[in-house]
Amino acid sequence: MRKALRLLLALVLCMVISTAAVAEITLVPQLDEWDESLPLDVKLSADVAVHMPFDDNRCAQLNALLKHLSLHLNSSVAEGETLGRVALQVNDADVAWITQKENAAETQLRLSWQPDVTYSAVGNALDMVSGVELENIPTDKLFWLEEGPALVNNLCDALADYGKSSSIKTNIKNMGMARKKIIYTVPKADAEFFWDAVADSCPDGSSLENLLAGMTVSGQQKLIVWRDADGALLRVEYAGKCGSNADSLRQVKLIWRMCRTEEAVRDDISLKTPAVKGADYNTLTLTRNLLQDENGVVTLDGKFSYTVKSGKEKSSFSGEVDLTSKPDGEDTLLSGSVMAKSKQPGDDAASSTVVKPDVRLGSDGKTPFISGKVQVQELYDGHVVEDATISVEVSPGVELTWDDADITVDMDAMDEQQLLDMTQGLSEAVVPHLVLLPQEDTLYLSADLPEDVWQRIVEAAQSVPQEEVK
């Protein structure tokens, strides 16, 4: 379920990048209406089709148990603090929960199975417990496609004295008819000026600023742009040596074909960055097509491939997206698939994840309303090893409250074993509720146990007070 949450977030980010492209074309128009500071209520449940090495019978036993389980998430923001609560529910009743309070100074946790303790950390305390590192998802990079054209236009203005323009009539495939080609050639002596101009040309607040600031350049720098009759960019090429420092220069070759109209947003990128010294390289290819028809149906399709070679090790990443959104009254119906694949040094084969949403998205005031199912598949070497369908319900929530406990523990001073020990009480809080479910729904727990052993477990659970966890 942790992995499913990560993937659902990745899906939302995919929707964000498509929304940022052009105001007239948005995969999910409701995103512009949503106010993330409002209280939110999220409920998730799962049905498992494949869980290797389980056979069909074992999966059926697992689903009989899972139909009683759900995750209930709440969040709210007030006075510079974010409160979040994650509860495991059995038959819609909380049996265990974790509450987190986060501000600029620290994060604090409360655990239902340790009611007298508040855990505090300088970093994200919930990440330390769960292993879900949402901060590592590179959300800023999703906007480079949107910030890039503005950077190029600003840079062309800064390099006007180095430009040579010619009138042309060249079709840039799928992008438009180019009527002007400008070649900006910056000699070696002015290379530093070129890169200063690049950094200064980043849009204010752009995520590209951190990437490009402080880069080292060497030798001649060349920028070539193709524009249509209205001056819109259709193709950009850059060639030159640059890197994070003089000892790690790359021979960079970028070709970016693009289209930005009210009916279509297209990108086709090829980036090669072999090291000037050594055999290291980074290679990227990416395509994206965001289209809208006369009925308001929006399609997003694209794929990318990214390969990194460092020393003797090589990593590869790739992905594909094929999403369709259809207006339905004031809501949007989103369906399709998103795939991500990777192979890291030491891996015998590639691992991939496929997310297939089938959801309705709308707004309740400024709060998201989402309802539907998301199928999540995990594959290894092309074979499905996990296949689950996550039911999702997102609706307005309520303001959360926070109560400090008597004891405060510094999580930053805890070792891995101590962090693991924190979670031990979770199973003790949950298992009694599961054991007392109808017998036909507990076969996943009891199937491999002798009948007398299972009976003792049931009797022990019956002796535990079953009042709802508050």
C-alpha positions as a printed Julia matrix, in Angstrom:
470×3 Matrix{Float64}:
   0.0     0.0     0.0
   2.95    2.35    0.67
   4.09    1.83   -2.9
   0.59    2.52   -4.17
   0.58    5.89   -2.4
   3.87    6.81   -4.04
   2.53    5.86   -7.45
  -0.69    7.78   -6.96
   1.37   10.86   -6.19
   3.45   10.28   -9.31
   0.22   10.13  -11.32
  -0.89   13.47   -9.87
   2.49   14.97  -10.84
   2.0    13.69  -14.36
  -1.32   15.54  -14.46
   0.4    18.68  -13.16
   2.98   18.79  -15.93
   0.29   18.47  -18.59
  -1.76   21.2   -16.94
   1.13   23.64  -16.83
   1.67   23.54  -20.58
  -0.9    25.89  -22.09
  -3.87   27.45  -20.38
  -6.23   26.32  -23.16
  -5.21   22.64  -22.92
  -5.38   20.94  -19.55
  -5.62   17.23  -18.86
  -7.44   17.91  -15.57
  -8.92   21.45  -15.53
 -10.0    21.04  -11.88
  -6.38   21.21  -10.74
  -6.46   24.98  -11.15
  -9.47   25.14   -8.81
  -8.02   23.07   -5.97
  -6.66   24.73   -2.83
  -4.12   22.39   -1.23
  -4.33   24.23    2.08
  -7.93   23.07    2.68
  -8.6    19.99    4.84
  -8.61   16.79    2.84
 -10.03   13.31    3.43
  -8.67   10.33    1.49
  -9.76    6.71    1.7
  -7.92    3.84   -0.03
  -8.66    0.13   -0.27
  -7.15   -2.64   -2.39
  -8.01   -5.79   -4.29
  -5.09   -8.01   -5.35
  -5.05  -10.0    -8.59
  -1.37  -11.06   -8.51
   1.02  -11.26   -5.58
   3.88  -13.58   -6.47
   4.46  -16.32   -5.48
   0.78  -16.66   -4.41
  -1.52  -18.87   -6.46
  -5.15  -17.96   -7.2
  -6.4   -19.6    -4.01
  -3.94  -17.72   -1.8
  -4.8   -14.42   -3.51
  -8.49  -15.1    -2.91
  -7.75  -15.6     0.8
  -5.81  -12.33    0.86
  -8.66  -10.43   -0.81
 -11.18  -11.87    1.64
  -9.13  -10.22    4.38
  -8.42   -7.01    2.45
 -12.1    -6.33    1.85
 -12.31   -5.45    5.56
  -9.24   -3.15    5.46
  -8.75    0.41    4.3
  -6.4     3.35    4.8
  -7.92    6.64    5.93
  -5.79    9.76    5.41
  -6.54   13.28    6.64
  -4.61   16.52    6.27
  -5.07   20.15    7.21
  -2.95   23.32    7.3
  -3.14   26.12    9.86
  -0.8    28.87   11.09
   2.29   27.55    9.3
   1.79   23.98   10.47
   0.68   20.95    8.5
  -1.19   18.18   10.29
  -1.59   14.73    8.8
  -3.2    11.55   10.03
  -3.0     8.03    8.59
  -5.32    5.42   10.08
  -5.61    1.72    9.35
  -9.29    0.78    9.44
 -11.05   -2.54    9.87
 -14.66   -2.36    8.68
 -14.4     1.45    8.6
 -13.29    1.71   12.26
  -9.81    2.96   13.2
  -7.65    0.27   14.8
  -4.3     2.1    14.61
  -3.2     5.55   13.55
  -0.2     7.84   13.13
  -0.57   11.62   13.41
   2.11   14.03   12.23
   2.61   17.76   12.85
   5.14   19.54   10.67
   6.43   23.09   10.66
   9.6    24.86    9.54
  11.51   23.83   12.66
  10.61   20.17   13.22
   8.25   17.28   12.67
   6.42   15.49   15.48
   4.67   12.12   15.53
   2.03   10.54   17.73
   1.32    6.79   17.56
  -1.94    5.28   18.75
  -0.11    2.3    20.28
   2.22    4.6    22.27
  -0.21    7.21   23.63
   2.25    8.69   26.17
   5.01    9.56   23.66
   5.6    12.35   21.17
   8.41   11.67   18.7
  10.23   14.64   17.19
  12.7    15.0    14.3
  14.34   17.76   12.32
  13.53   15.92    9.08
  10.3    14.22    8.05
   9.51   11.84   10.9
   6.87    9.85    9.03
   9.34    9.15    6.23
  11.81    7.8     8.8
   9.19    5.33   10.02
   7.52    4.34    6.75
  10.33    4.54    4.23
   8.16    6.62    1.89
  10.44    9.44    0.72
   8.09   11.68   -1.18
  10.62   14.51   -1.13
  12.84   12.48   -3.45
  10.33   12.71   -6.27
  11.78   15.45   -8.52
   8.69   17.62   -8.89
  10.7    20.66  -10.02
  12.04   18.84  -13.09
   8.52   18.3   -14.36
   8.31   21.98  -15.23
  11.49   22.22  -17.31
   9.48   21.61  -20.46
   7.36   24.63  -19.65
  10.19   26.93  -18.52
  12.56   26.04  -21.37
  10.9    28.02  -24.18
  10.77   31.17  -22.04
  14.45   30.74  -21.22
  15.33   30.39  -24.92
  13.34   33.48  -25.88
  15.02   35.52  -23.16
  18.43   34.17  -24.16
  17.91   35.13  -27.8
  17.31   38.7   -26.7
  20.51   38.66  -24.64
  22.53   37.24  -27.55
  21.11   39.55  -30.23
  24.56   40.9   -31.13
  25.85   37.38  -31.86
  22.92   36.35  -34.08
  22.72   35.89  -37.83
  19.2    35.63  -39.24
  17.99   34.19  -42.55
  14.56   33.77  -44.11
  13.6    30.15  -44.8
  10.62   27.96  -45.59
  11.27   24.68  -43.78
   8.69   22.27  -42.41
   9.53   21.12  -38.89
   7.72   17.77  -38.77
   4.56   17.86  -36.58
   5.52   21.3   -35.27
   4.91   23.83  -38.06
   6.47   25.79  -40.91
   9.66   27.64  -39.98
  10.13   31.01  -41.73
  13.19   32.28  -39.91
  16.43   30.66  -38.75
  18.81   32.47  -36.39
  22.3    31.19  -35.59
  23.93   32.6   -32.46
  27.67   31.88  -32.4
  29.51   32.92  -29.25
  33.31   32.65  -29.53
  35.49   30.98  -26.92
  36.53   34.33  -25.47
  32.9    35.17  -24.64
  31.89   31.72  -23.34
  31.46   32.97  -19.76
  29.23   35.77  -20.99
  27.1    33.18  -22.78
  26.53   31.15  -19.64
  25.87   34.21  -17.51
  23.22   35.12  -20.06
  21.73   31.62  -19.81
  21.46   31.9   -16.02
  19.97   35.41  -16.25
  17.43   34.25  -18.84
  15.73   31.76  -16.51
  12.18   32.87  -15.67
  11.86   34.35  -12.19
  11.46   31.57   -9.64
  12.29   28.95  -12.26
  13.44   25.5   -11.13
  16.07   25.77  -13.86
  17.94   28.45  -11.94
  19.48   26.01   -9.45
  20.45   23.63  -12.24
  22.2    26.21  -14.38
  23.75   28.45  -11.74
  27.47   27.94  -11.23
  28.04   25.84  -14.35
  31.42   25.99  -16.09
  31.66   26.43  -19.87
  34.52   26.1   -22.33
  35.06   26.87  -26.0
  32.66   28.14  -28.62
  28.96   28.1   -27.76
  26.33   27.83  -30.47
  22.56   28.26  -30.32
  20.31   27.83  -33.37
  16.58   28.56  -33.38
  13.84   28.12  -35.97
  10.71   30.29  -35.7
   7.39   30.38  -37.52
   5.88   33.45  -39.19
   4.53   34.65  -35.82
   7.9    34.26  -34.11
   6.99   31.13  -32.14
   9.78   28.63  -31.46
   9.65   25.42  -33.49
  13.17   24.03  -33.09
  16.15   24.78  -30.83
  19.68   23.41  -31.05
  22.54   23.97  -28.65
  26.12   22.73  -28.96
  28.96   23.48  -26.56
  31.08   22.27  -23.69
  29.79   22.75  -20.17
  29.76   21.01  -16.81
  29.62   21.39  -13.06
  33.37   22.14  -13.02
  36.4    22.24  -15.34
  37.25   18.58  -14.63
  33.81   17.25  -15.59
  33.04   19.03  -18.84
  30.57   17.45  -21.25
  30.2    17.94  -24.99
  26.53   18.81  -24.99
  24.3    18.42  -28.04
  20.63   19.37  -27.59
  17.92   19.22  -30.26
  14.45   20.29  -29.14
  11.51   20.44  -31.55
   8.37   22.0   -30.1
   4.88   23.28  -30.76
   2.69   25.47  -28.57
  -0.79   26.23  -29.94
  -4.34   26.27  -28.61
  -4.94   22.8   -30.06
  -1.62   21.05  -29.44
   1.45   20.99  -27.23
   4.28   18.86  -28.62
   7.86   18.21  -27.64
  10.56   16.03  -29.2
  13.9    16.2   -27.39
  17.27   14.57  -27.98
  20.06   15.34  -25.5
  23.55   13.81  -25.62
  26.25   14.72  -23.11
  29.38   12.56  -23.55
  32.26   13.47  -21.23
  35.1    15.46  -22.78
  37.49   13.21  -20.82
  36.55    9.58  -20.25
  33.63    7.43  -21.37
  30.84    8.75  -19.11
  27.67   10.02  -20.72
  24.03   10.96  -20.17
  21.6    10.44  -23.03
  17.95   11.5   -23.07
  15.19   11.15  -25.65
  11.68   12.41  -24.91
   8.46   12.95  -26.8
   5.19   14.48  -25.59
   1.91   15.19  -27.36
  -0.92   16.98  -25.57
  -3.93   17.39  -27.87
  -7.5    18.6   -27.53
 -10.35   17.88  -29.96
 -13.5    19.85  -30.7
 -15.43   17.96  -27.99
 -13.0    18.95  -25.27
 -11.41   15.47  -25.07
  -7.74   15.8   -24.16
  -5.1    13.13  -24.85
  -1.59   13.0   -23.48
   0.86   10.53  -24.93
   4.61   10.4   -24.76
   7.67    8.43  -23.77
  11.19    8.98  -22.56
  14.45    7.06  -22.32
  17.35    8.16  -20.13
  20.68    6.36  -19.85
  23.53    7.26  -17.5
  27.04    5.79  -17.68
  29.4     6.59  -14.81
  32.68    4.71  -14.72
  31.9     1.08  -15.41
  28.3     1.32  -14.23
  25.27    2.08  -16.37
  21.72    2.92  -15.31
  18.7     3.18  -17.56
  15.29    4.72  -17.03
  12.34    4.84  -19.4
   8.65    5.53  -19.34
   5.49    5.89  -21.37
   2.25    7.75  -20.79
  -1.07    7.4   -22.58
  -3.89    9.26  -20.83
  -7.28   10.53  -21.94
  -9.53   12.96  -20.13
 -13.15   13.54  -21.08
 -15.41   16.29  -19.72
 -18.53   14.96  -17.98
 -20.62   17.85  -16.77
 -18.38   19.83  -14.43
 -16.18   16.78  -13.77
 -13.41   15.07  -15.71
 -13.1    11.34  -16.44
  -9.45   10.28  -16.57
  -8.26    6.94  -17.93
  -5.22    5.39  -19.56
  -1.83    4.24  -18.35
   1.51    5.5   -17.07
   4.59    3.25  -17.12
   8.04    3.7   -15.59
  10.94    1.26  -15.97
  14.46    1.21  -14.55
  17.53   -0.98  -14.47
  20.26   -0.16  -11.96
  23.84   -1.43  -11.68
  23.76   -4.93  -10.22
  20.19   -5.62  -11.37
  19.72   -8.83  -13.33
  16.73   -7.41  -15.17
  14.64   -4.26  -15.46
  11.83   -3.45  -13.02
   8.8    -1.5   -14.1
   5.59   -0.1   -12.71
   2.36    0.48  -14.61
  -0.41    2.7   -13.23
  -3.82    2.63  -14.93
  -6.3     5.21  -13.6
 -10.03    5.11  -14.16
 -11.22    7.99  -12.01
 -13.66   10.88  -11.85
 -12.16   14.2   -10.79
 -14.08   17.24   -9.72
 -14.23   19.97   -7.1
 -16.24   20.46   -3.94
 -15.73   24.18   -3.6
 -11.95   24.43   -3.84
 -11.37   20.95   -2.43
 -10.57   18.0    -4.71
 -13.21   15.39   -5.3
 -11.77   12.15   -6.73
 -13.53    8.82   -7.03
 -12.62    5.65   -8.88
 -10.01    2.95   -9.22
  -6.32    2.86  -10.06
  -4.72   -0.41  -11.15
  -1.08   -0.75  -10.11
   1.19   -3.39  -11.61
   4.78   -4.23  -10.73
   6.81   -6.13  -13.33
  10.24   -7.75  -13.26
  11.93   -8.73  -16.5
   8.6    -8.14  -18.21
   6.65  -10.51  -15.94
   3.87   -9.28  -13.62
   4.78   -9.91   -9.98
   2.22   -7.59   -8.37
  -1.17   -6.5    -9.65
  -3.58   -4.61   -7.42
  -6.53   -2.31   -7.94
  -6.69    0.61   -5.52
 -10.09    2.18   -4.85
  -9.7     5.91   -4.21
 -12.09    8.36   -2.57
 -10.97   11.96   -2.01
 -13.31   14.53   -0.47
 -13.33   17.57    1.83
 -11.98   16.88    5.31
 -12.09   18.5     8.73
  -9.5    20.52   10.63
  -7.22   18.24   12.63
  -6.16   18.94   16.2
  -2.95   18.09   18.05
  -2.35   17.1    21.67
   1.18   16.78   23.06
   2.07   13.66   25.07
   3.88   13.56   28.41
   7.14   12.15   27.0
   9.13   13.53   24.04
  11.69   11.37   22.21
  14.27   12.67   19.71
  14.04   10.46   16.62
  17.26   11.9    15.16
  19.15   10.23   18.0
  17.57    6.8    17.36
  19.33    4.01   15.47
  17.69    1.73   12.89
  16.74   -0.9    15.43
  15.1     1.66   17.69
  13.15    3.05   14.72
  12.04   -0.48   13.91
  11.0    -1.08   17.52
   8.7     1.98   17.28
   6.44    0.1    14.88
   6.24   -3.18   16.79
   3.1    -2.17   18.63
   1.28   -1.74   15.31
   0.72   -5.46   14.79
  -0.39   -5.9    18.4
  -3.0    -3.19   17.86
  -4.26   -4.57   14.55
  -4.1    -8.39   14.74
  -6.87   -8.88   17.36
  -9.3    -7.03   15.11
  -8.38   -9.22   12.14
  -8.51  -12.51   14.01
 -12.12  -11.91   15.06
 -13.42  -11.33   11.54
 -15.71  -14.02   10.06
 -13.82  -17.3     9.83
 -14.08  -17.54    6.04
 -12.32  -14.16    5.76
  -9.39  -15.05    8.03
  -8.08  -18.05    6.06
  -5.15  -15.91    4.9
  -4.0   -15.8     8.53
  -4.98  -19.29    9.64
  -4.4   -21.47    6.57
  -0.94  -22.72    7.57
  -1.57  -23.02   11.31
  -2.75  -26.1    13.24
  -6.37  -25.72   14.28
  -5.58  -25.75   18.01
  -2.95  -23.01   17.59
  -5.39  -20.81   15.66
  -8.05  -21.4    18.31
  -5.7   -20.18   21.04
  -4.99  -17.05   18.97
  -8.72  -16.42   18.6
  -9.3   -16.9    22.34
  -6.45  -14.49   23.1
  -7.96  -11.92   20.75
 -11.36  -12.31   22.39
  -9.81  -11.34   25.7
  -8.54   -8.03   24.32
 -10.95   -5.06   24.72
 -12.36   -4.27   21.28
 -13.35   -0.66   21.82
 -12.59    1.64   18.88
  -9.21    3.37   18.96
  -9.68    7.08   19.51
